[in-house]
Amino acid sequence: MIFPVFVALYGLAHVYIWHAIVSGVPLPVWAQGLLAFGLLALGLTPFLARRLERRGYAQLGRLFAWVGYTWAGLVLLFVLARFGTDLLMVVAAAAGWSMPEGLVRSLSLIATGVLTATLAVYSFIERSRVRVEFIAVPTAKVTGTPALLKVAQISDVHIGSMNGRRRIRTVVRRLKEIGPDVVVSTGDLIDSRVGLAVPVTGLLAGVQPPLGKFAVIGNHECYAGLDSSLAFMERAGFTVLRNQAVLVRGIRLVGMDDPAAGEAAQLASREQQLLRELPDKVFTILLKHRPDLVPGSHTRFDLQLSGHTHKGQMFPFGFLTRLYYPTHAGLFRLAQASYLYVSRGTGAWGPPFRLLAPPEITVFTIGQGCPDPGGQVVPQGREAGAARTSPPPASVTAYAVLRRPSRR
């Protein structure tokens, strides 16, 4: 249902662009037809890129992807800019500033073009600069040695046609600068089948935090081919947690599959069962790609790390992601000692733009004495239940016996 609606809106946006251009520039009929053909061709390019990627034409698919996804982003920015200039013209008319209608249309089109270009440059720069967000998570539990544990989260890197070696070099460099104890990836490390062929596993394998790297699968790992995606992540040095838990020096990591890999109801039941089996005395981090809250689970974990939403990636899509995922970005307090953090994502999907939703690597400092981070209130209807009190500190023996993730 979502895809047909998107295609319809995308098509209407092209009609809107065509109308804006022909109303601002006097064109003969043949030129108007040629413009319509050009817009149609550009509009189809993203879909052709996906088809070429699936057929194995990686290089040609990459070229079409850059043209098509960049154009798709420009379409949105043009529509935003056009609304802005039209609003400005209405305000000017209300203030008594009158001009010939033809001149108004031409000036509006010029202003729209300038504003679109400005937004595009800003959005491209914002997408290129990966921010590092620091969040302190207090706990009464003992997290081993060191007393303060540093966990770095990456999410939604989307390695593929639009995010290649340059993006991964940036991510790897920032991770090495941070020097975390643990690195976790909360899904969509890979974008598509093309991403599996990008030679970046060696770069990622060069990040070797002392307590290891762990990952869960997202929906795009399933789209790219689950077995191949798992092999890719393992070559990159990640231990993939598939509906399983592992104890790493005083903290428990629990990784759950994305619903794209199985039935959502079964995954929710498995999550509840898995968390019930874990001791309360160990600080537990739940890794899930989507920011879904399973009723009752928050009483069994201390911190859930998720992604998937990109915070909409480009304004105003954040309003749409918030409708489907009310906990769509940032830190949320679920209970007195339980939190959910939803990453904006480290890469980008589709267009090489981010508008008012910059990419991030998130660093969590966990331990006794950390300041209370506060956090947003979970929106009504997504409340996870009654708050719980923190258990008394407990001494945890450090060990690391890891099971090789099963493939299914």
C-alpha positions in Angstrom: 0.0 0.0 0.0 2.8 2.4 0.9 4.7 1.9 -2.4 1.7 2.8 -4.7 1.0 5.9 -2.6 4.7 6.9 -2.9 4.7 6.4 -6.7 1.5 8.5 -7.0 2.9 11.4 -5.0 6.3 11.2 -6.8 4.5 11.4 -10.1 2.3 14.3 -9.0 5.5 16.1 -7.9 6.8 15.8 -11.5 3.6 17.2 -12.8 3.9 20.1 -10.3 7.5 20.8 -11.5 6.4 20.7 -15.2 3.6 23.2 -14.5 5.9 25.5 -12.5 8.5 25.6 -15.3 6.0 26.1 -18.2 4.1 28.8 -16.2 7.4 30.7 -15.5 9.1 30.3 -18.9 7.2 30.7 -22.2 7.9 27.5 -24.1 6.5 26.3 -27.4 4.4 23.2 -27.4 7.2 20.9 -28.7 9.5 22.2 -25.9 6.8 21.5 -23.3 6.5 18.0 -24.6 10.3 17.5 -24.5 10.4 18.8 -20.9 7.7 16.3 -20.0 9.7 13.5 -21.6 12.8 14.6 -19.8 11.0 14.7 -16.4 9.5 11.3 -17.1 12.9 9.8 -17.9 14.5 11.3 -14.8 11.6 10.1 -12.6 12.0 6.5 -13.8 15.8 6.5 -13.2 15.7 5.4 -9.5 13.5 2.4 -10.4 15.8 1.5 -13.3 18.8 1.7 -11.0 17.3 -1.0 -8.6 16.4 -3.2 -11.6 19.9 -3.0 -13.0 21.4 -3.8 -9.5 19.2 -6.9 -9.2 20.2 -8.0 -12.7 23.9 -7.8 -11.8 24.9 -4.6 -13.7 26.6 -3.1 -10.7 28.5 -0.2 -12.4 25.6 0.8 -14.6 23.3 0.5 -11.7 25.6 2.7 -9.6 25.5 5.4 -12.3 21.7 5.3 -12.6 21.5 5.3 -8.8 23.5 8.5 -8.4 21.5 10.3 -11.1 18.1 8.9 -10.1 18.4 9.3 -6.3 20.0 12.7 -6.6 17.1 13.7 -8.8 14.5 12.3 -6.4 16.0 14.4 -3.6 16.0 17.5 -5.9 12.3 16.9 -6.6 11.5 17.1 -2.9 13.6 20.1 -2.4 12.1 21.8 -5.5 8.6 21.2 -4.1 9.6 22.6 -0.7 11.2 25.6 -2.3 8.2 26.3 -4.5 5.9 26.2 -1.6 8.2 28.7 0.2 8.4 31.1 -2.7 4.7 30.9 -3.4 4.0 31.8 0.2 6.4 34.7 0.0 4.6 35.9 -3.1 1.3 35.7 -1.3 2.7 37.7 1.6 4.1 40.3 -0.8 0.7 40.6 -2.6 -1.0 41.1 0.7 1.4 43.8 1.6 0.4 45.7 -1.5 3.4 44.9 -3.7 2.0 44.4 -7.2 3.8 43.3 -10.4 2.7 42.0 -13.7 1.6 38.3 -13.4 4.1 37.1 -16.0 7.0 38.7 -14.2 5.8 37.3 -10.8 5.8 33.8 -12.3 9.3 34.2 -13.7 10.7 35.7 -10.5 9.0 32.9 -8.5 10.6 30.2 -10.7 14.1 31.9 -10.4 13.7 32.1 -6.6 12.6 28.5 -6.5 15.7 27.4 -8.5 18.0 29.4 -6.3 16.4 28.1 -3.1 16.4 24.5 -4.4 20.2 24.7 -5.2 20.9 26.2 -1.8 19.0 23.5 0.0 20.6 20.8 -2.1 24.1 22.1 -1.2 23.3 22.4 2.5 21.6 18.9 2.6 24.6 17.3 0.8 27.0 18.8 3.3 24.8 17.8 6.2 24.7 14.2 4.9 28.5 14.2 4.5 29.3 15.2 8.1 28.8 12.4 10.6 28.2 13.9 14.1 29.2 12.1 17.3 26.5 12.3 19.9 27.5 11.5 23.6 25.0 10.2 26.0 25.6 9.2 29.7 23.5 6.3 31.0 23.5 6.0 34.8 23.1 2.6 36.5 23.4 1.1 39.9 24.7 -2.1 38.4 28.4 -2.9 38.2 29.6 -3.0 34.6 33.0 -4.5 35.2 36.3 -2.9 34.4 36.6 -0.1 33.4 33.9 1.2 35.7 32.6 3.4 32.9 31.9 1.5 29.8 31.9 3.2 26.4 29.5 1.7 23.7 29.5 3.2 20.2 26.4 2.7 18.0 26.3 2.8 14.3 23.1 2.2 12.4 21.6 2.4 8.9 25.0 2.9 7.1 23.4 1.5 3.9 26.6 0.4 2.2 25.8 0.3 -1.5 25.7 2.5 -4.6 25.4 5.7 -2.6 27.5 4.9 0.4 30.9 3.3 -0.5 34.5 3.4 0.6 34.5 7.1 1.3 31.6 6.9 3.8 33.1 3.9 5.5 36.5 5.5 5.8 34.8 8.4 7.6 32.9 6.1 9.9 36.0 4.0 10.7 38.1 7.1 11.3 35.6 8.5 13.8 35.3 5.2 15.6 39.0 5.0 16.0 39.1 8.5 17.3 36.3 7.7 19.8 38.1 4.5 21.1 35.0 2.7 22.4 35.0 -0.5 24.4 32.2 -2.0 22.3 30.8 -1.2 18.9 27.3 -2.2 17.9 25.5 -2.0 14.6 21.7 -1.9 14.8 20.8 -3.0 11.3 20.9 -1.9 7.6 24.7 -1.9 7.5 24.1 -3.1 3.9 21.7 -1.4 1.5 21.4 -3.8 -1.4 23.1 -6.6 -3.3 25.5 -4.0 -4.7 26.6 -3.2 -1.2 27.8 -6.8 -0.7 30.4 -6.2 -3.5 31.8 -2.9 -2.1 35.3 -3.6 -0.8 35.0 -2.3 2.7 35.0 -5.4 4.9 38.8 -4.9 5.4 38.3 -1.3 6.5 35.5 -2.3 9.0 37.6 -5.2 10.3 40.3 -2.7 11.2 38.0 -1.4 14.0 38.9 -3.7 16.9 37.4 -2.4 20.2 38.7 -4.4 23.2 35.3 -6.0 23.9 34.3 -6.7 20.3 31.9 -5.6 17.6 28.3 -6.9 17.5 25.5 -6.5 15.0 21.8 -7.3 14.3 20.2 -7.6 11.0 17.8 -5.0 9.5 15.3 -5.2 6.8 17.9 -4.3 4.1 20.1 -7.3 5.0 17.1 -9.4 4.2 16.5 -7.6 0.9 20.2 -8.0 -0.1 20.2 -11.7 0.7 20.4 -12.8 4.3 23.1 -15.4 4.0 25.3 -13.2 1.9 24.7 -10.3 4.3 25.6 -12.4 7.4 28.9 -13.5 5.6 29.6 -9.8 4.8 29.2 -8.7 8.4 31.3 -11.6 9.8 34.1 -10.7 7.4 33.8 -7.2 8.7 34.5 -8.5 12.2 31.0 -8.4 13.6 29.5 -11.1 15.8 25.9 -11.2 14.6 23.4 -11.7 17.3 20.3 -13.5 16.0 17.7 -13.8 18.8 20.4 -14.5 21.3 22.3 -13.0 24.2 26.0 -12.7 25.1 27.7 -11.6 28.2 30.6 -9.3 27.6 32.6 -8.1 30.7 29.7 -7.1 32.9 27.1 -6.2 30.3 24.6 -8.4 28.5 24.0 -7.8 24.8 20.7 -9.1 23.4 20.2 -9.0 19.6 16.9 -9.5 17.9 16.1 -10.1 14.2 14.2 -7.6 12.1 10.6 -8.7 11.3 11.7 -8.9 7.6 13.4 -12.1 8.6 10.5 -13.7 10.4 7.0 -13.3 11.9 6.8 -10.3 14.1 4.6 -12.1 16.7 7.1 -14.9 17.0 9.9 -12.4 17.4 8.1 -10.6 20.1 7.4 -13.8 22.0 11.1 -14.9 21.6 12.2 -11.5 22.9 10.0 -11.8 26.0 11.2 -15.3 26.6 14.9 -14.4 26.1 14.8 -11.4 28.4 12.9 -13.4 31.1 15.8 -15.9 31.2 18.4 -13.2 31.9 19.4 -12.2 35.5 18.3 -8.7 36.7 21.8 -8.0 38.1 23.5 -7.6 34.7 23.2 -4.3 32.7 21.3 -5.4 29.6 21.4 -3.7 26.2 18.7 -4.8 23.7 19.7 -4.4 20.0 16.8 -4.1 17.6 16.7 -2.5 14.2 13.2 -1.0 14.5 12.2 1.1 17.5 9.3 -1.3 18.5 8.6 -1.7 22.2 7.3 -5.2 23.2 5.0 -4.9 26.1 6.7 -5.9 29.3 10.2 -6.1 27.8 11.3 -2.8 29.3 11.2 -4.3 32.8 14.0 -6.7 31.7 16.5 -4.5 29.9 18.3 -1.2 30.7 18.9 0.3 27.3 17.4 -0.5 23.9 19.3 0.7 20.8 17.5 1.0 17.5 17.5 2.9 14.2 15.5 2.4 11.0 13.7 5.8 11.0 16.6 8.1 9.9 14.5 10.8 11.6 12.8 11.0 8.2 16.2 11.9 6.6 14.8 14.9 4.8 12.4 17.4 6.2 9.4 17.1 6.3 9.4 13.3 6.2 10.2 13.3 9.9 6.5 14.1 10.5 5.6 10.9 8.6 8.0 8.7 10.4 6.8 10.1 13.7 3.2 8.9 12.8 4.4 5.4 12.3 7.1 5.3 15.0 6.2 7.8 17.7 9.6 7.1 19.3 11.3 8.1 16.0 14.5 9.7 17.1 16.6 10.5 20.2 16.5 9.3 23.8 13.3 8.1 25.5 12.9 7.3 29.2 10.9 4.1 29.5 11.1 3.8 33.2 13.2 5.0 36.2 16.2 3.0 34.9 15.3 2.0 31.4 15.9 3.8 28.2 15.3 3.6 24.4 17.6 5.4 22.0 16.7 5.7 18.3 19.6 6.7 16.0 19.2 9.1 13.1 21.4 6.7 11.2 25.0 6.9 10.2 24.5 6.8 6.4 21.6 7.7 4.1 19.1 5.8 2.1 18.3 6.9 -1.4 19.1 10.5 -2.1 22.5 11.8 -1.0 20.8 14.4 1.1 19.9 14.9 4.7 17.8 17.9 5.7 17.5 18.7 9.5 18.4 15.1 10.3 22.2 14.8 10.3 23.9 11.4 10.4 25.4 10.2 13.7 27.5 7.8 15.6 26.3 7.6 19.1 28.5 7.0 22.1 27.0 5.8 25.4 29.0 6.1 28.6 27.5 3.6 31.0 28.2 3.3 34.7 27.7 4.4 38.3 27.9 8.1 38.8 26.9 9.1 35.3 24.5 12.1 35.2 20.8 11.5 34.5 20.3 12.1 30.7 16.5 12.7 31.1 15.0 11.8 27.8 11.7 12.3 26.0 8.5 10.8 27.3 7.2 7.9 25.2 4.1 9.2 23.3 0.7 8.1 24.6 -0.3 4.7 23.3 3.3 3.5 23.3 3.9 3.4 27.0 5.9 0.4 28.0 4.4 0.0 31.5 5.1 1.0 35.0 8.5 2.3 36.0 10.9 0.0 37.8 13.4 0.8 40.4 17.1 0.0 39.9 18.3 -3.1 41.6 21.3 -2.9 44.1 24.8 -3.1 42.6 26.0 -6.5 41.8 29.4 -7.9 41.2 29.7 -9.5 37.8 32.5 -11.9 36.8 33.9 -11.1 33.4 33.8 -13.8 30.7 33.1 -14.0 27.0 32.0 -17.3 25.6 30.3 -16.5 22.3 28.1 -18.9 20.3 28.5 -18.7 16.6 25.2 -17.2 15.3 22.9 -19.7 13.5 21.9 -19.0 10.0 18.3 -19.6 8.9 
